[in-house]
Amino acid sequence: MEILVDTSVWVDFFKGVNSPGAACLHKMLEAEDPVCISDVILVETLQGFRNNEEFESAKIHLLHFPLYSLQSPEGYVRAAQLFRNCRKQGITIRKTIDCLIAQTALDHGLILLHQDSDFDKIASVSSLRIYHP
């Protein structure tokens, strides 16, 4: 089963922050576990680099992994429905992008490794699977 690694983990990984997610990602990469990214995660991660050399290095690294995206207008509709389902349960999702990432994971049967509490909230009202190291 492929593991979709969220931006929240990649940011710590590239900054050298010793967070639980980054430590887990290090282990996964060393073990050559099936790690992947999404188009939105690629954009979010790369936009944070100020230094051109670090940007290019990260781009090369990230593009090594399988890249997933929502494939149809229906995927975007399902992402909106995720947001609405959370809201109906009194759950506030802070960023629409998190619903896009979650729906990408759902559409492709991926497990999500993250460090963002919004994904746990989304998982509480959907079948989103969260990777727990």
C-alpha positions in Angstrom: 0.0 0.0 0.0 1.4 3.4 -1.0 1.8 6.1 1.6 0.9 9.7 0.6 3.3 12.0 2.5 1.7 15.4 3.3 3.4 18.7 3.0 3.5 19.0 6.8 5.9 16.1 6.9 8.0 17.2 3.8 8.6 20.7 5.2 10.1 19.3 8.4 12.0 16.7 6.4 13.7 19.3 4.2 14.3 21.7 7.1 15.9 19.0 9.2 13.3 19.3 11.9 13.3 16.2 14.1 9.5 15.8 14.2 7.7 12.4 14.5 6.5 12.7 10.9 10.0 13.5 9.5 11.6 10.7 11.5 9.0 8.3 10.2 9.6 9.5 6.6 13.4 9.0 7.1 12.8 5.4 8.1 10.4 4.8 5.3 12.9 6.2 2.7 15.7 4.1 4.2 13.5 1.0 4.0 12.4 2.0 0.4 8.8 1.9 1.5 6.2 2.9 -1.2 6.1 6.7 -0.7 4.2 9.0 -3.0 3.0 12.6 -3.3 0.2 14.5 -4.9 0.2 17.5 -7.2 -1.0 19.8 -4.4 1.7 18.5 -2.0 4.3 19.1 -4.7 3.2 22.7 -5.1 2.8 23.4 -1.4 6.2 21.9 -0.5 8.2 23.6 -3.3 6.7 27.0 -2.9 8.3 27.3 0.6 11.9 27.3 -0.7 13.6 30.7 -1.0 16.9 29.4 -2.2 17.0 28.3 -5.8 19.5 25.5 -5.2 17.4 24.0 -2.4 14.3 24.4 -4.6 15.9 22.5 -7.5 17.3 19.8 -5.2 13.9 19.3 -3.5 12.1 19.3 -6.9 14.4 16.6 -8.2 13.9 14.6 -5.0 10.1 14.9 -4.9 9.6 14.1 -8.6 11.3 10.8 -8.0 8.1 9.6 -6.2 4.8 8.6 -7.9 2.6 11.7 -8.3 -1.2 11.4 -7.8 -3.9 13.9 -8.6 -7.7 14.2 -8.8 -8.6 12.9 -12.2 -12.0 14.3 -12.9 -14.4 17.0 -11.9 -16.2 14.4 -9.7 -13.1 14.2 -7.6 -13.3 17.9 -6.8 -17.0 17.6 -6.1 -16.1 14.8 -3.6 -13.5 17.0 -2.0 -16.2 19.7 -1.5 -18.5 17.1 0.0 -15.7 16.1 2.4 -15.6 19.7 3.6 -19.4 19.9 3.9 -19.6 16.6 5.8 -17.1 17.9 8.3 -19.0 21.2 8.7 -22.3 19.2 9.2 -20.5 17.5 12.1 -19.4 20.8 13.6 -15.8 20.3 12.4 -14.0 23.2 10.8 -11.4 22.4 8.2 -9.0 25.4 7.9 -7.8 24.8 4.4 -9.6 23.6 1.3 -6.3 22.1 0.1 -6.5 19.6 2.9 -9.8 18.3 1.4 -8.1 18.0 -2.0 -5.2 16.0 -0.5 -7.6 13.8 1.5 -9.8 13.2 -1.6 -6.7 12.3 -3.7 -5.8 9.7 -1.0 -9.3 8.3 -1.0 -9.6 8.2 -4.8 -6.3 6.3 -5.1 -6.5 4.0 -2.0 -3.5 5.7 -0.4 -2.7 5.9 3.3 -1.8 9.4 4.5 1.2 10.3 6.7 0.7 13.8 8.1 1.3 16.2 10.9 -1.9 18.3 10.5 -4.9 17.8 12.8 -7.3 18.7 10.0 -6.7 15.3 8.4 -7.6 13.5 11.6 -10.8 15.5 11.6 -11.5 14.5 8.0 -10.8 10.9 8.8 -13.4 11.0 11.6 -16.2 11.6 9.0 -14.8 9.6 6.1 -12.9 6.5 5.1 -9.6 8.4 4.9 -6.8 6.1 6.2 -4.1 7.6 8.3 -0.6 6.1 8.6 0.3 5.6 12.3 3.9 4.6 12.7 
